[in-house]
Amino acid sequence: MLEKLKQYQNIEYFEQFRDVRNAGLVVFVIIVLLISWSGVKAIQTNFELQKQISGLQQVNQVQQLENTNLKLQNEYLNTDQYLELTARQNFGLGAPGETELIVPKAVAMKYTVKMPAPADEQKPSNKLPFYQKNFQAWMDFFLHRDTTVD
């Protein structure tokens, strides 16, 4: 083992490291790299902290907007307009001088018009098994087709 080390001492490449100037240069480069690495880590930490601060500020702004919205909603709930609407809807009350008409449901429904069934309900059922209908429905969905293929 000692003989191998003595062989390396004779090589010119290793003799360069014995020179004080080269050793000083190597130490200087290592110190510069360490300082640069430390600076990069500090910048990265600051960036991450800025992202957190920005996120928390946005959450804070959203909460402030929600609080403002709730304050406005509370103010509306205390207005006479809201009380009047609530009295009309829940208690069937009206303003003084108004006449309220109560129409029985049967009479009201007598004059309604029946809507035609949607096109999908009017089609006869396909003679395909369920799994094929399901597959075809998915294919129609993904390919943006309006009708299913029989």
Salt bridges, closest charged atoms under 4 A:
ASP19 OD2 - ARG21 NH2 3.12
GLU84 OE2 - ARG88 NH2 3.16
GLU98 OE2 - ARG88 NH2 2.94
ASP140 OD1 - ARG145 NH1 3.19
